[in-house]
Amino acid sequence: MKIVIIGAGEVGYSIAKALYTHNDITLIEKDEESCKRAGELDVQVIKGNGANVDILRQALPADLVVAVTGNDEVNVVSCIATKLLTRSGKGGMTIARVSNPDYINKPLNHRKEVGMDFMICPELTLASGVAGIVSVPSAVGMDAFADGRVQMMEFRVGKNTAFDGESLADAEIPDCCVVSALIRGTEITIPHGPDVLYEGDHVIVIGKPEAITEIEGMFGGMVGVHNKVLIVGAGIVGFYIANLLAERGDVDLKIIEADNERCMEIAGMLPDALVLQGDGTDAQLLKSEGAGEMNVVIAATDSDEKNLLCLLIAKQLGAKKVIAKVDRSDYMELFEMVGIDAALSPKQATINSVLRVTMGAGVESLAALEGERAEIVELVAAPGSKMTKKPLDRIKFPKSAIVSVIVRNEDVIVPRGTHQIQAGDRVVVFALTSVLPKVKKLFS
């Protein structure tokens, strides 16, 4: 594909790095240093403002235009201008990254009527993920597929829980879900019945939402327990998280924010939350505000370093679970190495959305895991595809991939070898990134 990426910051650069080997990439960026870094990739770099029509003309036409600068208005205008410039010819797809809640109220919106195919809010996507794992101590990640009918949960195996020291064959796993992946250290495998799970392992479970809820208790979940949550940082991400948790009504919510004016604003919007002005890295403040007694402490400031320091202090004080917002991808592994329970990145939602589009027809949604070494992808089986011609146990499916769930009309099926996929089925597959092209080919 010919892809134009507007904005070569952390998000734009990461998208270009993920796609440039198999696509024709043009990056538009006005910052000199960012242009130099982008120039290290095998891509064309145009220095300038992506909302400038003359600059855009140099890069168009394109199959896809992705606007991911740090300015919502520039992103929106760039996409609208792209549609106007290509309306007489073959116009490609446009994606605008938007953070302002005045423009968007859910993680992904279709906005074709105003010149954008997709408007995505990575901050709201991250907030939704955090809100989903707050009530389960061992959950460190979640996502939804097939319009919410299929759920993915990443759990950490805790000491003395149902899975600690047990083989999958002996564990009483609900019928409507499947353990699709085992992550032990840096190794990712698809587990089988004899495989034994140990404390510290991470597992990916995919299935019906009610089955996921049932299995939470096996990982040490506290169903129905009133959660005490502290959020440090009330910026866009912090507010989104706080608002989602406040809507649930079962959370005792406390917020610490450094800016006094922002504190007053948040207090007005969230009357049931206790909002305090202060420095989230102040150990004495965290101690006095009961960080050690919290079920969950979430650090969502604009500084990765402050988030890490805040959570290390909270963990030392006794907080049961700590979750960090992380902007720099090279920090993700570091955060988890030093004991942060979940490190989540707003940029990954943007990357996932773009990757889904570049994979072409038949791909409904996609979630990248473990530094993009593995992916969960929702595919639609095309008529006449190889996946529809034989039962699953007779198809040469890549060993590093597994069919986790089949969605047929309103039915959600956890498949066995005798099941046969039908044309039009939506199929959720876990796969290592290296074999994903082979998997997609089987469905097309």
N, C-alpha and C positions, 0 to 999 in steps of 0.2 A: 504494500500500500504506500501511497504518497501521503505522508503525515506532516502537518505543520503544528508545531508546539510553540505557543506564545507564553513566554516566561521560562527562564532557564535557572530558576532558583532550585531549592532542594527537590521540590516535586517535579518540575519540568525536566530537570537533569536526570532524575531517576527514571522517568517515563522514557526519555530518549535512550538511556543506557539499556533499558529492558527491551527496546524495540529496534534499535538501529541495525542489528545484524541481519534482519530479514525484511527491513522496510527502508524506504527512501525518506529520510527525516530532514526537515528544515526547522531550525530553532530561531525564534525572534526574541531578542533580549536587548534592553537599552543599557544595562550595567556592563562596564568594560571587563571587570574581573570575572563576572559570570560568563561572558562571551568567551573569554580565554579558556575557562575550564571546559565549556561545551565544545570548544575547538579541539580538545584532546580526543573526542569521539569522532568516528567517521561520519560526520553529519555536516550539512550546510548551516552556517551561522550568519544571520542578518542582524546587524546592530541597529536598533530603533524601537519605536513604540508600536506594539502590535495592533493598537486601535487606529493607527495612521493608515488611511486608505492606500497611499502611495507605497508604503512599506508592504502592506498585505498583497498588493498586486504583484510584487516581486516573487512571492511565494506561491500564489495560487495559479491554477486550480489545484485542489488537493482532495483526496478521498476522505480525509478526516482532519479537522482543525480542533485542537485542544487548547483552550485558554486557561492557564493556571498561574497567572501572576498573583501577587498579594493584594491586588485591588479588584474588588467585585465589579466596579463600573467598567474598568478596562476590559475585563473578561467578557462581560455582557456585550459591550459595544463591538468588540472584536468579532464575536460570533454573528451579531446582526450585520455588520459590515461584510463579513464573508458571504452571507446569504444574498445580500444585495449585489455584490460583485459577480456572483456566479449564477444569478437567477436566469440569465439568458442561455447559460450552458449547463453542463452537468455539475451540479453543486454537490459537494460532499457533506458528510455528517459533521455537526458541531457539538462540542461539549464545553460548558462554562463552569468553572469552579466558583462557587458563591458561598459566603459565610454569613452574611447579614440576615438575621431572622426576618427582616422586613421583606426580603425577596423570596425566602424559601421556608417551608415549615415541615419538610420531611427530607430524608437523606437523598432521594433522587426524584426529580420532577421532569415530566415531559413538557417542554415549552415551545413547541413548534410554531404556535401562533405569534410568538414574538421573535422568531428567528433563531431559536436554539433547539436542537434535537433533545439534548439533555442538559439539565442544570443540576449539578451535584453539590452536596454540602458534606465534605469529609468530617467536619467537626460534629455534625449531628449524627453521622454514622458511628463515629467513635463513642459519642455519648450514649447512643442506643445500646452499643455493645457493653459499655460499662454498667449501665442500669440493669442489663440482663444478667450479669454475673455477680452483682452485689450480694444477693441473698444466698448464694451457694459458696461456702468458704473454699472449696476445692476447685471451683470453676475459674478458668483464666482466659476464656475466649468463647465467643458465640457468633453465629450467623444464621440467617434463615434463607430458605430456598422454596421454589414452587409456591410463591405468593403466601409464604408463612406456613404452608402445610407440612414442610419438612424443616427440621431444626438441626443445627450442628452445635455441639458443645465440646470444648476442650477442657478436660479435667486433669488435675494433678492427683496422683495416688497418695493419699495420706497414710500415716502410720496407724496400724490397727484398724483400718477401714476394711470393707468387704473384699476389696481386690488385693490388698497387701499380702503378697505371698501366695496368691491363688492363681491357678491357671484359668484361662478363658473358658475351658470346657467345664470346669467345676463351678464357675461363677454363675449365679442365677440372673442372667441378662434378660430383660423383657423382650418378648417376641417382636415388638414393633420398632426395634432399633438394632444397630450393628456397630461393634467396635471396629472402625475402619482403619485406624492407624495407631501405632505405638511409637512414641518419641522418647528415646533414652539417650541422654546426653546430646550428641550431634547426629546420632543415627536415627533415621526414620524407616520404619518397616511396616508392612501389612501383617498384623498378627494372626495366628491360627490357634486352634483349640489347645494344643499342648503348651503354648507360650505362657509363662508365668509373669505376672506383674509385680513390681516392687515399689516401695516407698520412693517418691521422687519422680517416677515415670509420669509422662504425660500421655493421655489417650484421647483420640478423636472419636466421638460417638455421634452417629447420624441416625435420625429416625423421626417418628411422629412426636410432636411436642409433648403429648401426655406420657409417652414412654421415657422421654428425656427427663421429665419431672419425676417419674418413678425411680429412675436410676440415680438421681441426685443424692438420695439418701445413702446409697451404696458407697458414694464417695465422701460421705460425711456431711451431707447437706443438712441445713437447719430449716426445714419447711415450716412456715408459719411463725418463725422467730422474729421478734421485733428488732430491726437493725438500727444500730447507732453508727451513723456515717459522718465523717468529717471530710469536707472538701477544702483544699488549700488552693486558692486562685479562682477568682470569679470572672475570668474573661469569657470569651465566647464558648469555649469548650466547658469550662467550669459551670457556667450558667445553664447550658443545655443539659448537663448531667443533673444539676440540682433541680431543674424544672421537671425533668422526667421522674426523678425520685419523689419529688413533692406530690406529683399527680397520683402516685401509687398509694399514698396515705399511710403506709406501714413503716415509715422510716423516721427516726429521730435525727433530724438534719442540722448540722452546724457548719458554718462557712467562715473561713479566714481569708481576708483580702487586704492587700497592702494599701490600696488607694482608697482614701476616705470617701471621696465623691462616688466611686463605684459601689462602696458599701451601702451608702444611702439609697442608691438606685436599686440594688439587688434586694435590700430589705423591703422596699416598697412593692417589688414584684413577687416576692416570696414571703408573705407575712407569717407563715408557719415555721420558717427556718430562723435559727439564731445566727445573725451575721455579725462578725467581729472584725475590727480593723487591726491589722498587725502583720508581722513578718512570719511566714510559715516555716522559716528555718531557725527561728528562735526556740531553742530547746526548752527554756523555762516557760514560754507561752504555750507550747504544745503540751507540756506536762500539766500546767495549771488548767488547761481546757479539756483534760481527760483523754488525750490522744491514745494513751495506753489502754483505755477501757473500750476503745472503739472496735466494732466489728469490722469496719472498713475505713481506711484513710486513703483518699484520692488526691494526688498532687497534679494540678492542671494549670500551673503558671506558664508563662511564655519562656521560661528558662529550664532547659533539661537538667542543668547542674543543680538548680534550686530544688527541682522536683526530686532528684535523687537524694540530696541531703535531707530534705524534709522527711522522706519516707524511711530513710535509714534511722533517723532519730525516732520516728513513730514506731518502727519495728523494735528498736531497742527498748522503748518504753513499754511495749507489750501489745501493740495493735495486732489483731488477729490476721488481717489481710491488708496489703498495701498495693495500690494500683497507680501507675504513672502514665501520664501523657508524655510521649517522646517524639520530638520533631526530627532529630537526626537519626537516620537509619543505622549508622555505625555504632550507635549507643544501645540499640535494642538488646543485643546479646549481653553486653556489659551489665545492664540493669538487672537482667534475670540471673546472671552469674553471682551477683552480690546479694541476692535474696529478695528482690522485688517480685511479688507474686504474678503480676501481669503488667507488661509494658506495651502500650497500644499507641499506634501512630495514625494521626489524621490523614497523612499523605497516602497511606496504603489504600484507603477507600478510593481515592482518585486514580491511583495506578490500576486497581482492580477494574474500575469502570472502563478505563481506556483499553486495557488488555482484552476485556470482553468484546468490545467493538472490533478490535483488530483481528480477533479470531474468526469473525465472519458469521454467516447465517448458521442457525442451529444452536448457538450458545446463548442461553438465557441469563445466566449469572455465573460469577466466578469469585472465589475467595482464595487469596494467596496465603500460604503458611510458611513458618520457619524460614524467614528471609527469602521467600519466593522459591524455595527448593521443592515445595509440594503445593498442590492446588486442589480445591474442591470445586468442581465445575458442574453446572446443570446443562445437559445437552438434550436436544430434541431429536429423536430417531427419525431419519428421513425415509420415505417409502423406498423399498428396494435396497436399503443399506444392509451391510453384512450382519449387523446386530439383530436384524429382524428375521433372519433366515434360519437360525438354529437356536436351540435352547442354550442358555449361558454356559453350561458345562461342556458344550461342544464347540465353543468359539475360542479361537486362539487369542485370548485377551492378554495384554502385557502383564507380566508378573508384578510389576511395580504399580499396579492400578487395581481398583476393586469397584464393582457396581454396588453402591450402598443402598439406594432406594429407587424404586420405580413409581412414578406418579401417572396413573391412567385415569383420565377424567377426574372424578372426585376421590378415587381410591389411592391410598398410599400403601405400597407393597414392599416389604423387606424381602428381597428375592433369595431363592435357593437355586441350585444348579439346574433344576428342571424348568424353571421359569423361562419364558421366551418373550423378548421385548417386541412390542408391536409398533408400527409406524405411528408417529404422533405422540408416543410416550415421552414424558419428561423424565430424564434419568440423572440422578445425582451420583457422580463418580469422584472418588478420591484417587489422585495419581501424583506420582513424582513428576515434576515439570519436564524432565527429560523424555518421558513417554507420552506426554499429552498430545503431541501431533498424531501419533499412532492411534490413540484413543479416539480423537476427533474424526479421523479418517474412517474408522469403523462405523461411525454414526451417520456419515454423510453419503 
